[in-house]
Amino acid sequence: QVQLVESGGGLVQAGGSLRLSCAVSGSIFRRNAMGWFRQAPGKQRELVAYIFSSGNTNYADSVKGRFTVSRDNAKSTMYLQMNSLKPEDTAVYYCNADVTFWGVPRGSWGQGTQVTVSS
């Protein structure tokens, strides 16, 4: 069974940076597209970014130019570098181990990591 563990969240001031990590156990990592999602209080979970096994990436419009998703297949880990953070980026961030071509999650979820951006 695939397990995911997110880390790297925290409290940061607006304009600051954080780097999230998603460590994946299981053999699917190398061949699957994987993604980052977030859920703010009272809102639905939304796509942030996803990355194909080829390294190609896609981003939500709200984070383009500020966030970068990457993966290290040797370490079975996906990352999300978040720069120029805004208060509206505050949410619990989750990774998903199996994302479709269109960014729809269909795999296992991690436990999430809280990101709080103060103004």
C-alpha positions in Angstrom: 0.0 0.0 0.0 1.3 3.4 -0.9 2.0 5.8 2.0 2.8 9.5 1.7 4.3 11.8 4.4 4.2 15.5 3.9 6.5 17.9 5.8 7.9 21.4 5.7 4.9 23.4 6.6 4.9 26.2 9.1 4.2 29.9 9.9 5.8 32.5 7.6 5.3 36.2 6.9 3.9 37.3 3.6 6.6 37.4 1.0 8.5 34.6 2.6 9.2 31.1 1.4 8.7 27.5 2.4 9.6 24.2 0.8 7.3 21.3 1.3 8.3 17.6 0.8 6.2 14.5 0.1 8.0 11.2 0.8 6.4 8.3 -1.0 6.7 4.6 -0.2 5.7 2.1 -2.8 6.8 1.3 -6.3 4.3 3.6 -8.1 6.3 6.8 -7.6 8.4 6.6 -10.8 5.6 6.1 -13.2 2.8 8.2 -11.8 2.0 11.9 -12.1 1.8 13.3 -8.6 0.3 16.5 -7.3 0.0 19.0 -4.5 -3.4 20.1 -3.4 -4.5 22.5 -0.6 -7.6 23.1 1.5 -8.3 26.3 3.3 -10.9 26.5 6.1 -14.4 26.4 4.8 -13.2 25.7 1.2 -12.9 22.7 -1.0 -9.6 21.0 -1.7 -8.0 22.5 -4.8 -5.2 21.7 -7.1 -2.0 23.6 -6.7 0.5 21.9 -9.0 1.3 18.5 -10.5 4.2 16.8 -12.1 4.4 14.0 -14.6 7.0 11.2 -14.5 8.7 13.0 -17.4 9.1 16.1 -15.3 6.5 18.2 -17.1 4.5 20.4 -14.8 1.2 22.2 -14.5 0.2 24.9 -12.0 -3.0 26.6 -10.8 -3.1 30.1 -12.1 -3.0 31.5 -8.5 0.5 30.1 -7.9 2.1 30.4 -11.3 5.4 32.1 -11.1 5.6 31.7 -7.4 5.5 28.0 -6.8 7.7 25.2 -8.3 6.9 21.5 -8.1 9.7 19.0 -8.6 10.5 15.4 -7.9 13.5 13.2 -7.1 12.8 9.7 -8.3 15.9 8.3 -6.6 14.5 9.5 -3.2 10.8 8.9 -4.1 10.1 12.4 -3.0 8.2 15.3 -4.4 8.7 18.9 -3.5 6.9 22.2 -3.6 9.0 25.3 -3.4 6.7 28.2 -2.4 8.0 31.7 -2.8 6.4 35.2 -2.5 3.8 33.6 -0.2 0.5 35.4 0.4 -2.0 35.2 3.2 -4.4 33.5 0.7 -1.9 30.7 0.4 -2.8 29.7 4.0 -4.2 26.1 3.9 -3.4 22.5 4.7 -1.3 21.2 1.9 -1.7 17.6 0.7 0.1 15.4 -1.8 -1.5 12.8 -3.9 0.4 9.8 -5.4 -1.7 9.4 -8.6 -3.0 12.3 -10.6 -4.6 12.1 -14.0 -3.4 14.0 -17.1 -6.0 16.7 -16.2 -4.9 17.0 -12.6 -7.6 15.0 -11.0 -6.5 13.1 -7.9 -7.2 9.4 -7.7 -4.5 8.0 -5.4 -3.6 8.0 -1.8 -3.4 11.1 0.3 -0.9 12.1 2.9 -1.8 13.5 6.3 -1.3 17.1 5.2 1.0 19.9 6.4 -0.3 23.2 7.6 1.0 26.4 5.9 0.1 29.7 7.5 1.0 33.0 6.0 0.7 36.1 8.1 0.1 39.5 6.7 
